[in-house]
Amino acid sequence: MTSPFKAAMMQADKNFAQLFGHRLFTLTALAPEGNYVLRLYSSQQAAYEQQGTKPVLRNDWYKQVIEEASVFRGSVIEDVMDYFPDHKALSDMGLGAVINCPVCHEGRVIGTVNLLDRGHAYDETDLQSVYDEAQKLADLFLGCQDLFAAQPFSSSGEETGAKA
């Protein structure tokens, strides 16, 4: 990834940390065909590698975040167990609270901003502010669209790289 993109993502990490707090911050772009996401950035490279891919599961989370472009919030790890196959790894990292915020362009979700922290770290009052801040990253996500052509993805739905 080119340094202007990386620098912008690192700045977004800092901004979201100052505004809302997090122990893990990731940015994921939705593939144009919508069947997988590409991790563009992770604040914890050792645990959640940048530029890995993972399948998009068509479940209630997908309906809320991708189809309805609505922010998802989980207060504790039990709230995300049905949606996140890697919930045990998140729990082992001391993470429980999650905000997944869609980033939109021309009425379509192009990615998500993902904040994770200790259980009960976020509440309903955070959601609109997180959404507003996340929309400022739309141009950054659009600038990364060409990365999809270079990323392998298993048609069987298996991940490449580390989990995110």
C-alpha positions as CSV (number, residue, x, y, z in Angstrom):
1,M,0.0,0.0,0.0
2,T,1.3,3.4,-0.9
3,S,2.4,5.7,1.9
4,P,-0.2,8.4,1.3
5,F,-3.0,5.8,2.0
6,K,-1.1,4.3,4.9
7,A,-0.5,7.8,6.4
8,A,-4.2,8.7,6.0
9,M,-5.2,5.4,7.7
10,M,-2.9,5.9,10.6
11,Q,-4.3,9.4,11.0
12,A,-7.9,8.0,11.0
13,D,-6.8,5.5,13.7
14,K,-5.5,8.4,15.8
15,N,-8.7,10.4,15.2
16,F,-11.0,7.5,16.2
17,A,-8.9,6.7,19.2
18,Q,-9.1,10.3,20.4
19,L,-12.8,10.7,19.7
20,F,-14.1,7.3,20.8
21,G,-11.3,5.1,22.1
22,H,-10.4,1.6,20.9
23,R,-8.1,-1.3,21.5
24,L,-8.4,-2.5,17.9
25,F,-9.2,-0.4,14.9
26,T,-9.6,-1.9,11.4
27,L,-10.7,-0.6,8.1
28,T,-12.2,-3.1,5.7
29,A,-13.3,-2.5,2.1
30,L,-16.1,-4.4,0.6
31,A,-15.3,-6.1,-2.7
32,P,-17.3,-4.7,-5.7
33,E,-19.2,-8.0,-6.0
34,G,-19.8,-8.0,-2.2
35,N,-18.7,-11.5,-1.4
36,Y,-15.6,-10.7,0.7
37,V,-13.8,-7.8,2.5
38,L,-10.2,-6.8,2.3
39,R,-8.5,-5.5,5.5
40,L,-7.0,-2.2,4.5
41,Y,-5.6,-1.3,7.9
42,S,-5.2,-2.8,11.3
43,S,-4.0,-1.1,14.5
44,Q,-2.7,-4.5,15.7
45,Q,-0.7,-6.0,12.9
46,A,0.5,-9.0,14.9
47,A,-3.1,-10.1,15.7
48,Y,-5.0,-8.8,12.7
49,E,-2.8,-8.6,9.6
50,Q,-3.4,-5.8,7.1
51,Q,-4.6,-6.9,3.6
52,G,-6.0,-10.2,4.6
53,T,-9.4,-11.1,3.2
54,K,-12.4,-12.8,4.7
55,P,-15.8,-13.9,3.4
56,V,-18.9,-11.8,3.9
57,L,-21.5,-13.9,5.6
58,R,-25.1,-13.1,4.5
59,N,-26.7,-12.9,8.0
60,D,-28.4,-10.3,10.2
61,W,-25.1,-8.3,10.5
62,Y,-24.8,-8.2,6.7
63,K,-28.4,-7.0,6.4
64,Q,-27.9,-4.2,9.0
65,V,-24.5,-3.0,8.0
66,I,-24.2,-3.6,4.3
67,E,-27.8,-3.6,3.0
68,E,-29.3,-1.0,5.3
69,A,-26.0,1.0,5.9
70,S,-26.7,1.1,9.6
71,V,-24.1,1.0,12.4
72,F,-23.8,-2.3,14.3
73,R,-23.0,-2.2,18.0
74,G,-22.2,-5.1,20.3
75,S,-21.7,-4.3,23.9
76,V,-20.2,-7.7,24.9
77,I,-18.6,-10.6,23.1
78,E,-21.8,-12.6,23.4
79,D,-23.5,-10.0,21.2
80,V,-21.2,-10.8,18.2
81,M,-20.7,-14.6,18.6
82,D,-23.2,-15.4,15.9
83,Y,-21.7,-12.9,13.5
84,F,-17.9,-13.1,14.0
85,P,-16.2,-16.5,13.5
86,D,-13.1,-15.1,15.3
87,H,-15.0,-14.1,18.4
88,K,-12.8,-16.3,20.6
89,A,-9.7,-14.6,19.4
90,L,-11.3,-11.2,20.1
91,S,-12.3,-12.3,23.6
92,D,-8.8,-13.6,24.2
93,M,-7.5,-10.1,23.4
94,G,-9.9,-8.6,26.1
95,L,-12.2,-7.2,23.5
96,G,-16.0,-7.3,23.8
97,A,-17.5,-4.1,22.6
98,V,-17.7,-3.6,18.8
99,I,-18.8,-0.9,16.5
100,N,-19.0,-1.7,12.8
101,C,-19.8,1.4,10.8
102,P,-20.6,1.4,7.1
103,V,-18.7,3.8,4.9
104,C,-20.9,4.9,2.0
105,H,-20.5,6.4,-1.5
106,E,-23.3,7.3,-3.8
107,G,-25.8,5.3,-1.7
108,R,-23.7,2.1,-1.6
109,V,-21.6,0.7,1.2
110,I,-18.0,0.5,0.1
111,G,-16.4,-0.5,3.5
112,T,-16.5,-0.4,7.2
113,V,-14.8,1.3,10.1
114,N,-14.4,-1.2,12.9
115,L,-13.8,-0.2,16.5
116,L,-13.3,-2.8,19.2
117,D,-12.6,-2.3,22.9
118,R,-13.4,-3.8,26.3
119,G,-17.0,-4.8,27.0
120,H,-19.5,-2.0,27.4
121,A,-17.0,0.6,26.1
122,Y,-19.6,2.0,23.6
123,D,-23.2,3.0,23.9
124,E,-26.0,4.2,21.6
125,T,-24.9,7.8,22.0
126,D,-21.6,7.1,20.1
127,L,-23.3,5.7,17.0
128,Q,-24.2,8.9,15.1
129,S,-20.9,10.5,15.8
130,V,-19.0,7.4,14.7
131,Y,-21.1,7.3,11.5
132,D,-20.4,10.9,10.7
133,E,-16.7,10.6,11.2
134,A,-16.5,7.4,9.2
135,Q,-18.1,9.0,6.1
136,K,-15.1,11.3,6.0
137,L,-13.1,8.3,4.9
138,A,-15.1,7.5,1.7
139,D,-12.5,9.0,-0.6
140,L,-9.8,6.9,1.1
141,F,-11.8,3.7,0.6
142,L,-12.4,4.7,-3.1
143,G,-8.7,5.2,-3.6
144,C,-8.0,1.7,-2.5
145,Q,-10.4,-0.1,-4.8
146,D,-7.7,-1.2,-7.2
147,L,-6.3,-3.4,-4.4
148,F,-9.0,-6.0,-5.0
149,A,-7.5,-7.0,-8.3
150,A,-4.2,-8.0,-6.5
151,Q,-5.8,-9.9,-3.7
152,P,-6.3,-13.7,-3.7
153,F,-9.6,-15.0,-2.4
154,S,-10.6,-18.6,-2.1
155,S,-13.9,-19.2,-3.9
156,S,-14.6,-21.7,-1.2
157,G,-15.0,-18.7,1.2
158,E,-11.8,-19.3,3.1
159,E,-9.8,-16.4,4.5
160,T,-6.4,-15.3,3.3
161,G,-4.0,-13.7,5.8
162,A,-4.9,-13.3,9.5
163,K,-8.4,-12.8,10.9
164,A,-10.0,-9.3,11.3
